[in-house]
Amino acid sequence: MKIDYVCFSVKNAIATRDWFIQNLGFRSVGSGMSDDQAIEIVNAGSIYFVFCTARNEASAVATFLQHHPPGVSELAFCVPSIETTLNHALQQGAKLLQPLQTEVQTHGSLRWATLAGWGDLTHTFVERVGRTSLLPQAVMRHDVLLPQPFARDEVCALAETADAHYGFFSSMDHVVLNVARGDLEQAVAWYERVLGFQPQQGFEIQTAYSALCSRVLRHPSGGVQLPINEPASSNSQIQEFLDLNRGSGVQHIALETTDLLGTIAHLRQKGLPLLHVPATYYAQLRQRPGLTLTPTIVHQLEEQQILADWQDKAESAVLLQTFTQPIFDEPTFFFELIQRQAIRLADSTDDRSQRAQGFGEGNFRALFEAIEREQMKRGSLKR
């Protein structure tokens, strides 16, 4: 199972498409229209984002935006056998929203079905045989043809090629879901039972102001990662998200690059707003046991406001992360920009057999504290 595409329900698909092109270096690869929605598609590496705008009040997009601000409304997963995956999900109690459909195309066939996910999130299973369009051709004016997805390695060769030619990012590393307090274990159990995810890590982060609990899930086939968060205090940033989002939903998506320092430097020049990291973080980083980053690299990380973390038993693999400000008017959805790198940063050698795994607790806490500072600026968290 791999993430096939992510669908955003937005007020203006064209304006959103243009924002992604201007601020994140994506390219436009498709557009379409049906009776109830207009569609724009952007791409970088193996990442495909679909922006949907309602054309009438009966549209599912209009319904989503009546209940939530703009954001992720659908996660699509590419699977090798849609009948097997769909039948298992339905046997485990999943609700079918759109039955299995097939579209035979010139160079292959596209099959899909949609289930209700957690809250108002939906999940579409997609099976591709041969080369197909991203979405059904019946609704597309123009759409890029995709290669057969399961002919690729987990670290997608197509993404590496595309990363060099079509933007800064190669793939989606993970998608983060926020759920209401008390729902975390239920949500984890649902994704385990229905979609076959497996637990990997757990975090309980608490500061002087607020707290959260998190569980990281990973699919054993294809490596899709799904951290799920719940608030552990009434003033938690997760609770603020839930209040502003008017329910559970996707808080952020992590975009992976092979050169985070260079990517962030370029995106800052383009004006992309990012979260601030205080100098005290880097002072503590320089004193942390096991630091193998050179002083020059640490200085560069500080200049670009990038977090660095590693596991104590795997110091040779470093996790680099930074985070954008919320991208829509409401402070809900944002992007994480990430690099899973072996330690040989000084000469830019990327040893994928030693790539950083999981999620660093130090970075997790630093992100939590950075968002707390933004909450204080908004007045939703008091010192």
Helices and strands as residue ranges (DSSP letters): E 2-9, H 13-24, E 27-33, E 37-44, E 47-54, H 60-67, E 71-78, H 82-91, E 96-104, E 108-116, E 122-130, E 132-133, G 137-139, E 140-143, E 145-146, G 149-151, H 157-165, E 171-178, H 184-195, E 198-206, E 211-218, E 225-231, H 237-245, E 249-256, H 260-270, H 279-287, H 295-304, E 307-311, E 314-323, E 334-342, G 352-354, H 361-378
